[in-house]
């Protein structure tokens, strides 16, 4: 009730009430002091004797109150400075009483005015502190108070402690500091504890938040401390110094949007690519892997081309929900059909084609995390190869106009399960392109996509946010990079250029050093790289060695023959492929290996049928007599 009453009152009304209380306390303090010194005397008689002095003391007290703004001071901010101001008011009122006594020639004992001043100070400051406590309790009734520890008992920590005093919802319970000399001391009225006691303090004091107030520490050190505290059942916040917040707007180390053109060393290619809406307008389009990094951007750009219907297929319920919600927000009258399921289910895929009369298939579904696939060979081959076969066969059976496979530079002379699976997928699409039928098959091969789930960029950003180190496999490792919007525009353009059996690649410029990418991301986040030349830097780049299946440099072409397309940045590769009989043997062996979960047999298939560095598939198959294999 008290809090609601104060909320309803205007600032002027509150000031009037507080000033009136102070004036009443002046009367109370002088009359009370008079009674103490004179002894037992009727109150009315004491008041009559006090009137000459009060007639001066009250106006002086009111003038001091108005001058210092005591009547306007918020109760929640009333602390040491407020107490000192109340003391100044009390002393000034007492001195005015002494001056009055001298002026009228009564020469009352100075002791009277000293006692009166002390009573006034205690009454004025005490009443405000009591009201503050009552207001805080009234406000917090039914609300949870956040209990806080400050990590760092230096100047910034003390300033923060002072600021928290005037915060209703945060309650400070002490400091943590790395300096052993401060342990057990009291700073700003609170005890300083050792970091070794932090877990017991969090549990014992039911701490909700730990605030790191150590602006002198490097950003990487603060991030490491925050990570060390992350297992505790409380929030961990990092704050800059107050001077830093004023000078740098509190945002010195926040991550700035990355300029991808600087990272790629070229202008955005997307601006150079023509529109593609005519090729997909009014069509029924199926996007597999629609919730993934590439698939979701494909779906978004296709939706903007005004297709008659857009079918989204993904085996992840969460990702499918997210892309469906995003596309529905467009409200552009495109019919969106989400389908939850796997490309490895022939019945489901066949039903999708039968019920929707699909014109264009954009096949983006694939497992693509290289280290995971090295440990899960069979599932990688099942999804990336057999799943592709299921969708590609259904497209041919139901007379789709186009089937476009999203491939990868890792398919060129692969060393990894990911690369082998993508090359086998390319080979079966190349084979289907030679068969009679309405469907035109093509594929688009490109390098790493910045920001995709399989890209190093999100990994580096997470490592930087955690204070490092940033891990790079090798000093000389390079990759081709492009943005997700560029990759998708390329895929859509390739679909409109396709003649059947095409392998489209992009002129992506020179490959980029992964080490340089890591350095630029660190610097973009406002940190410095810690190395031999800069031992005091914030974040270290740690070289961990190439992972199984990883190559130093990726390639985009298997052969050397290239043909032009209507766009100068997009080229058509001339590459040989397996015959229909050879491809049938590959698929038969692969299905047998997948069904029996035979990893060794799967590895032999890759070794026998897929191009290796310095080896040709046709040379191998001829010498091994593998045409009758399986």
C-alpha positions in Angstrom: 0.0 0.0 0.0 2.9 2.4 0.9 4.6 1.7 -2.5 1.3 2.2 -4.5 0.7 5.4 -2.6 4.1 6.8 -3.4 3.7 5.8 -7.1 0.5 7.8 -7.3 2.0 10.9 -5.8 3.7 13.5 -8.0 7.3 14.6 -7.5 6.1 17.9 -6.1 3.8 16.2 -3.6 6.6 13.9 -2.4 8.9 16.9 -2.0 6.3 18.8 0.0 5.8 15.8 2.3 9.5 15.3 2.9 10.2 19.0 3.5 7.3 19.2 5.9 8.6 16.2 7.8 12.1 17.8 8.1 10.6 21.1 9.4 8.5 19.1 12.0 11.7 17.3 13.0 13.5 20.7 13.6 10.7 21.6 16.0 10.9 18.1 17.6 14.7 18.1 18.0 14.8 21.6 19.6 11.9 21.0 21.9 13.3 17.6 22.9 16.7 19.0 23.6 15.2 21.8 25.7 13.2 19.3 27.7 16.3 17.2 28.3 18.2 20.1 29.7 15.5 22.0 31.6 14.0 18.9 33.1 10.4 18.1 33.7 8.4 21.1 32.3 5.0 21.2 30.5 5.4 20.8 26.8 3.4 24.0 26.1 5.7 26.0 28.3 8.7 24.5 26.5 7.2 25.4 23.1 6.5 29.0 24.2 10.2 29.3 25.4 11.4 27.9 22.1 9.4 30.1 19.7 12.0 32.9 19.4 14.6 30.4 18.3 12.3 28.3 16.1 11.2 31.4 14.2 14.7 31.6 12.9 15.7 28.0 12.8 12.7 26.9 10.7 13.3 29.4 7.8 17.0 28.5 7.9 16.3 24.8 7.8 13.8 25.2 4.9 16.4 27.3 3.0 19.1 24.6 3.5 16.6 21.9 2.5 15.7 23.7 -0.7 19.3 24.6 -1.5 20.6 21.1 -1.1 17.5 19.5 -2.7 17.0 17.2 0.2 13.2 17.2 -0.4 13.8 16.0 -4.0 16.4 13.3 -3.2 15.0 9.8 -4.0 14.8 7.5 -1.1 16.4 4.7 -3.1 19.6 6.9 -3.7 19.9 8.2 -0.1 23.2 7.0 1.1 26.4 8.5 2.6 26.2 11.7 0.6 22.6 12.1 1.7 23.5 11.6 5.3 26.2 14.2 5.1 23.7 16.7 3.6 21.3 15.9 6.4 24.2 16.6 8.8 24.9 19.9 7.2 21.3 20.9 7.5 21.3 19.9 11.2 24.5 21.8 12.0 23.3 24.9 10.1 20.0 24.9 12.0 21.9 24.5 15.3 24.2 27.4 14.5 21.3 29.6 13.6 19.8 28.9 17.0 23.1 29.9 18.7 23.2 33.1 16.6 19.6 33.9 17.6 20.5 33.4 21.3 23.4 35.8 21.0 21.3 38.3 19.0 18.5 38.5 21.6 20.9 38.4 24.6 19.7 35.2 26.3 22.9 33.3 25.8 21.4 29.8 26.1 23.9 27.1 26.6 25.6 25.9 23.4 25.0 22.4 24.7 21.3 22.8 23.9 22.0 23.4 20.2 24.5 20.6 20.0 22.0 18.1 21.4 19.3 19.5 19.1 21.5 19.2 16.0 22.4 15.6 16.9 18.7 14.7 17.4 17.8 16.4 14.1 20.5 14.5 12.2 19.6 11.1 13.7 15.9 11.7 13.1 16.2 13.1 9.6 18.6 10.5 8.3 17.1 7.6 10.2 13.6 8.4 9.0 14.8 8.4 5.4 16.6 5.2 5.7 13.6 3.6 7.4 11.3 4.8 4.6 13.8 3.5 2.1 13.7 0.1 3.6 9.9 0.1 3.8 9.6 1.2 0.1 12.0 -1.5 -1.0 10.2 -4.2 0.9 6.9 -3.0 -0.4 8.2 -3.0 -4.0 9.8 -6.4 -3.7 6.8 -8.1 -2.0 6.2 -11.2 -4.1 9.2 -10.6 -6.2 12.5 -12.5 -6.2 15.6 -10.4 -5.2 18.7 -11.2 -7.2 21.6 -12.0 -5.0 25.0 -10.8 -6.4 28.7 -11.4 -5.9 31.2 -9.0 -7.5 34.4 -10.7 -8.9 37.1 -8.0 -8.5 37.4 -5.8 -5.4 39.3 -3.0 -7.2 38.1 0.5 -8.1 35.5 -0.7 -10.7 34.2 -3.3 -8.2 33.8 -0.6 -5.5 32.1 1.7 -8.0 29.7 -1.1 -8.9 29.0 -1.9 -5.2 28.1 1.8 -4.7 25.8 1.7 -7.8 24.1 -1.5 -6.6 23.2 0.2 -3.3 20.6 2.2 -5.2 19.3 -0.8 -7.2 16.1 -2.2 -5.7 16.3 -5.7 -7.3 20.0 -6.5 -6.9 21.4 -7.3 -3.5 25.2 -7.5 -3.1 26.6 -10.2 -0.8 30.4 -9.7 -1.1 33.4 -9.6 -3.4 35.6 -12.3 -4.9 39.2 -11.3 -5.7 42.3 -13.1 -7.0 44.7 -11.1 -4.8 45.4 -13.1 -1.6 46.2 -9.8 0.2 42.5 -8.7 0.0 41.0 -12.0 1.3 39.1 -11.4 4.6 39.1 -7.6 4.2 36.0 -5.5 4.1 35.6 -3.3 1.1 32.7 -0.9 0.7 31.0 -2.7 3.7 31.3 -6.1 2.2 33.7 -9.0 2.8 36.3 -10.1 0.2 36.5 -13.9 -0.5 39.0 -16.2 -2.3 38.0 -17.6 -5.7 38.4 -21.1 -4.1 35.3 -20.4 -2.0 33.1 -19.3 -4.9 31.2 -22.6 -5.3 30.3 -22.9 -1.5 29.4 -19.2 -1.5 27.0 -19.6 -4.5 25.3 -22.5 -2.7 25.3 -21.1 0.8 24.2 -17.5 -0.1 21.9 -18.7 -3.0 23.8 -16.3 -5.4 21.9 -15.6 -8.7 24.6 -13.6 -10.5 28.3 -13.1 -10.5 29.6 -9.8 -12.1 33.1 -9.7 -13.4 34.4 -6.2 -12.6 38.0 -6.4 -13.9 38.6 -3.9 -16.7 42.4 -4.2 -16.4 42.3 -7.8 -17.3 42.5 -8.8 -21.0 39.2 -9.7 -22.8 40.5 -13.2 -23.2 41.3 -13.6 -19.5 37.8 -12.3 -18.6 36.2 -14.8 -21.0 38.3 -17.6 -19.6 37.2 -16.7 -16.0 33.6 -16.5 -17.2 33.9 -20.0 -18.8 35.4 -21.3 -15.6 32.4 -20.1 -13.7 29.9 -21.3 -16.3 29.2 -24.6 -14.5 27.9 -22.8 -11.4 24.1 -22.5 -11.0 24.1 -18.7 -11.5 24.5 -16.1 -14.2 27.9 -14.7 -15.1 28.1 -11.2 -16.4 31.2 -9.2 -17.6 31.3 -5.4 -17.3 33.8 -2.8 -18.6 35.1 0.1 -16.5 32.8 3.1 -16.1 35.3 5.2 -18.0 35.4 2.7 -20.8 31.6 2.7 -21.1 31.6 6.5 -21.5 34.5 6.6 -24.0 33.5 3.5 -26.0 29.7 3.5 -25.5 30.1 0.2 -23.6 30.7 -1.7 -26.8 34.4 -1.9 -27.4 34.7 -5.6 -27.7 31.3 -6.5 -29.1 31.4 -8.3 -32.5 30.9 -6.1 -35.5 29.1 -7.4 -38.6 31.7 -9.1 -40.7 32.4 -7.6 -44.1 32.5 -10.8 -46.1 34.0 -9.0 -49.2 37.1 -8.2 -47.1 37.2 -11.8 -45.9 36.9 -13.2 -49.4 39.3 -10.7 -50.9 36.7 -9.8 -53.6 33.4 -8.1 -54.1 30.2 -9.9 -53.4 29.5 -12.1 -56.4 25.8 -12.0 -55.8 25.6 -8.5 -57.1 27.1 -9.7 -60.4 24.6 -12.6 -60.9 21.4 -12.0 -62.8 17.9 -12.7 -61.5 16.4 -16.2 -61.9 12.7 -15.7 -61.1 11.5 -16.6 -64.6 12.9 -20.1 -64.4 10.9 -21.0 -61.3 7.8 -18.8 -61.4 4.7 -20.8 -61.5 6.6 -24.1 -60.9 6.1 -26.8 -58.3 9.6 -27.0 -56.6 10.9 -29.6 -54.1 13.8 -28.6 -51.9 15.3 -31.5 -49.9 17.3 -30.7 -46.8 15.2 -27.5 -46.7 16.0 -26.7 -43.1 19.8 -26.8 -43.5 22.1 -23.8 -44.2 21.9 -24.1 -48.0 18.4 -25.6 -48.1 16.8 -22.8 -46.1 18.4 -20.1 -48.2 17.3 -22.0 -51.4 13.8 -22.1 -50.0 13.8 -18.4 -49.2 15.1 -17.4 -52.6 12.7 -19.8 -54.5 9.8 -18.4 -52.5 10.6 -14.9 -53.8 10.4 -16.3 -57.4 6.6 -16.9 -56.9 6.5 -20.7 -57.5 3.1 -22.3 -57.6 4.0 -24.5 -54.8 7.1 -25.0 -52.6 7.6 -28.4 -50.9 10.1 -28.5 -48.0 11.5 -31.9 -47.1 13.7 -32.4 -44.0 14.2 -35.1 -41.4 14.8 -32.5 -38.6 11.5 -31.4 -37.0 13.0 -28.2 -35.5 14.7 -27.0 -38.7 11.7 -27.7 -40.8 9.5 -25.8 -38.3 11.9 -22.8 -38.4 12.0 -22.5 -42.2 8.3 -23.0 -42.5 7.7 -20.2 -40.0 10.1 -17.9 -41.8 8.5 -18.5 -45.2 5.0 -18.1 -43.9 6.0 -14.7 -42.7 6.5 -13.6 -46.3 2.8 -13.8 -46.9 3.3 -13.8 -50.7 0.6 -16.4 -51.5 3.1 -19.1 -52.2 1.7 -22.5 -51.1 4.3 -24.0 -48.6 4.1 -27.7 -48.0 6.4 -29.0 -45.2 7.2 -32.7 -45.2 8.9 -34.3 -42.3 10.9 -37.4 -43.3 14.1 -38.8 -44.8 15.2 -38.9 -48.4 16.2 -42.6 -47.7 12.5 -43.6 -47.5 11.4 -44.5 -51.1 7.7 -44.8 -50.2 7.7 -41.3 -48.7 9.6 -39.7 -51.6 7.5 -41.5 -54.2 4.3 -40.2 -52.5 5.6 -36.6 -52.5 6.2 -36.8 -56.3 2.9 -38.5 -56.9 0.8 -36.0 -55.0 2.4 -32.8 -56.1 3.4 -33.0 -59.8 6.9 -31.6 -59.1 8.7 -29.7 -61.8 12.0 -28.9 -60.2 14.1 -30.7 -57.6 16.8 -28.9 -55.7 18.6 -31.7 -53.8 20.5 -30.1 -50.9 20.0 -32.9 -48.3 23.3 -34.3 -47.2 25.4 -35.1 -44.1 28.4 -32.8 -44.4 30.3 -32.6 -41.2 33.7 -34.2 -42.2 34.9 -35.5 -38.8 31.5 -37.0 -37.9 31.3 -38.8 -41.2 34.8 -40.3 -40.7 33.3 -42.0 -37.6 30.0 -42.9 -39.3 30.9 -44.1 -42.8 27.9 -46.3 -43.4 25.3 -43.6 -42.5 27.2 -41.0 -44.5 27.0 -43.2 -47.6 23.4 -44.3 -47.0 22.2 -40.7 -46.8 24.4 -39.0 -49.3 24.5 -41.7 -52.0 21.5 -44.0 -51.6 19.3 -41.1 -50.5 20.3 -39.1 -53.6 19.5 -42.2 -55.8 16.0 -42.5 -54.2 15.2 -38.8 -55.0 16.8 -38.8 -58.4 15.0 -42.0 -59.5 11.7 -40.6 -58.3 12.2 -37.4 -60.3 12.8 -39.5 -63.4 9.9 -41.8 -62.8 7.4 -38.9 -62.3 8.7 -36.8 -65.2 10.2 -33.8 -63.3 11.7 -31.2 -65.6 15.0 -30.7 -63.7 17.0 -32.3 -60.9 19.9 -30.2 -59.5 22.3 -31.8 -57.1 24.2 -29.6 -54.6 27.7 -30.9 -54.5 31.0 -29.9 -52.9 34.6 -29.3 -53.8 35.4 -32.2 -51.5 34.1 -34.5 -54.2 37.2 -33.8 -56.3 39.8 -36.6 -55.8 38.4 -37.1 -52.3 40.3 -38.3 -49.2 37.3 -38.2 -46.8 34.0 -40.2 -46.4 32.2 -36.9 -47.1 34.1 -36.4 -50.3 33.6 -40.0 -51.5 29.9 -39.9 -50.8 29.5 -36.6 -52.7 31.5 -37.9 -55.7 29.5 -41.1 -55.8 26.3 -39.0 -55.7 27.7 -36.9 -58.6 28.5 -40.1 -60.6 25.0 -41.5 -60.3 23.5 -38.2 -61.4 25.9 -38.1 -64.3 24.7 -41.6 -65.2 21.0 -40.8 -65.0 21.6 -37.8 -67.3 22.6 -40.2 -70.1 19.3 -42.1 -69.8 16.3 -41.2 -72.0 13.6 -39.3 -70.4 12.1 -35.9 -69.6 14.3 -35.0 -66.6 17.4 -32.9 -67.1 20.0 -33.7 -64.5 22.8 -31.4 -63.4 24.9 -30.6 -60.4 26.6 -27.5 -58.9 30.0 -27.8 -57.2 31.3 -25.1 -55.0 33.6 -24.6 -52.0 32.9 -23.7 -48.4 29.9 -21.6 -47.6 30.5 -18.9 -45.0 28.3 -19.3 -41.9 26.8 -22.7 -42.9 26.5 -25.4 -40.2 29.6 -27.2 -41.6 31.7 -24.1 -42.0 34.7 -23.2 -39.8 33.3 -19.7 -39.3 30.7 -20.6 -36.6 33.3 -22.7 -34.9 35.8 -19.8 -34.9 33.2 -17.4 -33.6 32.3 -19.7 -30.7 36.0 -20.1 -29.8 36.5 -16.4 -29.9 33.4 -15.8 -27.7 34.9 -18.2 -25.2 38.3 -16.5 -25.1 40.1 -18.8 -27.4 42.2 -20.5 -28.5 41.1 -20.6 -32.1 42.0 -24.0 -33.6 43.3 -24.3 -37.2 44.4 -27.7 -38.4 47.5 -26.5 -40.4 49.3 -23.3 -41.3 49.1 -24.0 -45.0 45.5 -25.2 -45.2 43.4 -23.2 -47.8 39.8 -23.3 -48.9 37.5 -21.8 -51.5 34.8 -19.6 -49.8 31.6 -18.0 -50.8 28.6 -16.6 -49.0 25.4 -18.6 -48.7 23.5 -16.2 -50.9 26.1 -16.4 -53.6 26.0 -20.2 -53.5 22.2 -20.4 -53.7 22.1 -17.9 -56.6 24.6 -20.0 -58.4 22.5 -23.1 -57.9 19.4 -21.4 -59.2 21.2 -20.0 -62.2 22.7 -23.4 -63.0 19.3 -24.9 -63.0 18.2 -22.4 -65.7 21.4 -23.2 -67.7 21.2 -27.0 -67.5 21.2 -29.1 -70.7 21.6 -32.5 -69.0 24.7 -34.0 -67.2 26.2 -30.6 -66.5 28.8 -30.1 -63.8 28.7 -26.3 -63.0 31.5 -24.7 -61.1 32.1 -21.1 -60.0 35.1 -18.9 -60.7 35.7 -18.3 -57.0 39.0 -16.6 -57.4 42.0 -17.8 -55.3 41.6 -20.2 -52.3 41.8 -18.4 -49.0 44.1 -19.3 -46.1 42.1 -20.6 -43.1 44.8 -19.1 -40.8 44.1 -15.7 -42.3 40.4 -16.2 -41.9 40.9 -16.9 -38.2 43.1 -13.9 -37.7 40.5 -11.6 -39.4 37.7 -12.9 -37.3 39.7 -12.3 -34.1 40.5 -8.8 -35.1 36.9 -8.1 -36.3 35.7 -9.1 -32.8 37.9 -6.4 -31.3 40.7 -8.6 -30.0 44.4 -9.0 -30.9 46.1 -12.3 -31.9 48.5 -13.7 -29.3 51.6 -15.0 -31.0 55.4 -14.8 -30.8 55.4 -11.3 -32.2 52.6 -10.2 -29.8 52.9 -12.3 -26.6 50.4 -10.0 -24.8 47.7 -10.4 -27.3 44.2 -11.6 -26.4 43.5 -14.8 -28.3 45.9 -17.5 -29.5 45.6 -19.4 -32.8 46.5 -23.0 -32.1 47.5 -25.4 -34.9 46.2 -28.9 -34.2 47.2 -30.9 -37.3 45.1 -32.2 -40.2 42.1 -34.3 -39.3 41.5 -37.8 -40.8 40.3 -37.3 -44.4 41.2 -33.6 -44.6 43.2 -32.2 -47.4 45.5 -29.1 -47.3 44.0 -27.7 -50.5 40.6 -28.4 -52.1 40.0 -28.5 -55.9 36.9 -27.6 -58.0 37.8 -29.6 -61.1 38.6 -33.2 -61.8 39.7 -32.6 -65.4 41.0 -29.5 -67.2 38.3 -29.0 -69.9 35.9 -26.1 -69.3 33.0 -24.7 -71.3 31.4 -21.3 -70.9 27.8 -20.6 -69.9 25.7 -17.5 -70.4 27.4 -16.0 -67.3 31.2 -15.4 -67.3 31.6 -16.4 -63.6 29.9 -19.8 -64.1 31.7 -22.5 -66.0 30.7 -26.0 -67.2 33.2 -28.8 -66.5 33.9 -31.5 -69.0 34.3 -34.7 -66.9 34.2 -38.4 -67.6 32.0 -40.7 -65.6 31.2 -44.4 -65.2 29.1 -46.4 -67.7 25.6 -47.5 -66.8 26.9 -51.0 -66.1 29.7 -49.8 -63.9 27.4 -47.6 -62.0 25.0 -50.5 -61.4 27.9 -52.5 -59.9 28.8 -49.6 -57.6 25.3 -49.2 -56.3 24.9 -53.0 -55.8 28.1 -53.2 -53.8 27.2 -50.1 -51.9 23.8 -51.4 -50.9 25.2 -54.7 -49.7 27.8 -52.8 -47.6 25.2 -50.6 -46.1 22.7 -53.4 -45.3 25.5 -55.4 -43.6 27.0 -52.3 -42.0 30.3 -53.4 -43.5 32.7 -50.4 -43.2 35.6 -52.3 -44.8 33.6 -53.2 -47.9 32.5 -49.6 -48.2 36.1 -48.4 -48.1 37.0 -50.9 -50.8 34.2 -49.5 -53.0 35.6 -46.0 -52.6 39.1 -47.2 -53.4 37.9 -49.1 -56.5 35.5 -46.7 -58.1 36.3 -43.2 -57.0 39.1 -41.1 -58.4 42.2 -40.8 -56.2 45.1 -38.4 -56.5 47.4 -39.7 -59.3 44.9 -42.4 -60.3 42.2 -42.7 -62.8 39.1 -44.8 -62.2 39.2 -46.2 -65.6 42.8 -47.3 -65.2 41.9 -49.0 -61.9 38.8 -50.8 -63.2 40.6 -52.0 -66.3 43.5 -53.5 -64.4 41.3 -55.0 -61.7 38.7 -56.4 -64.1 36.0 -55.0 -61.9 33.3 -54.8 -64.6 31.8 -58.0 -63.3 32.1 -57.1 -59.6 29.3 -57.8 -57.3 
